[in-house]
């Protein structure tokens, strides 16, 4: 079996290392956009065709804003009936499409889709600290296969058929993490942090209800588990966005400070706000973060 991990950011490298550790007899390759990055990793290549050719499983871990463009290239080389796992948390700003929906539109070959999301901080997984994730797919055999490939004694995999629910939880919690970061940067205290997370959960439930998300998904690791982790962890880049806002940084300042891999929560805030406005949904925390990021003078 050949497994290709597409994306050499911290999450892509973490997943590639996990798969190599779990499956030492399998052919696992990591694709990096830049040659110098690929050359620094012994199982990597910057040749997309070479990475994808004959791969049975593709794990995609690239920023959401690049997914559609990259999916068009993947479509040229992917084999029929490959399993495609989206490990990207985000929402396409212009179309409000989930990542699995973008992949379905751009990869025309017959494929079997799955999504992976949960309270998964790369740094802790690399250190082999215990973590859980959720893999969702409509294909039972795919869930069984992926659970076996990703599971080990410190990384536990739960399975689900609620693909949309797992993706919605995965992108929405980033907005709440920004709000918590702002509160922390302003030294508003732990009581207020608890308030924001609880109201954020309510907002997640309301959004989930609109999309028909199962409540068990929201109350599980992919929902509240990821929400709490991303909101309170010092390793959370979306939470860091909030602390920078509290220091007086505006959107352009944040982009300069955090470099190319700007956290998904900023684009997601705009996408969810615009979608909610069009559909008449009530999203007070999202609206507040949107106003701070995109409309208020700093």
Secondary structure, DSSP 4 states (H G I P E B T S, - for coil): -EEEEE--SHHHHHHHHHHHHH-TTSEEEEE-SSHHHHHTSTTEES-HHHHHTT-SEEEE-S-GGGHHHHHHHHHHHPPTT-EEEE----B-TTT--BHHHHHHHH--S--EEEEEESS--HHHHHTT--EEEEEEES-HHHHHHHHHHH--SSEEEEEES-HHHHHHHHHHHHHHHHHHHHHHHTT--HHHHHHHHHHHHHHHHHHHHHHT--HHHHTSIIIIIHHHHHHH-TT-HHHHHHHHHHTT--HHHHHHHH-SS--HHHHHHHHHHHHHHHHT---HHHHHHHIIIIIS--
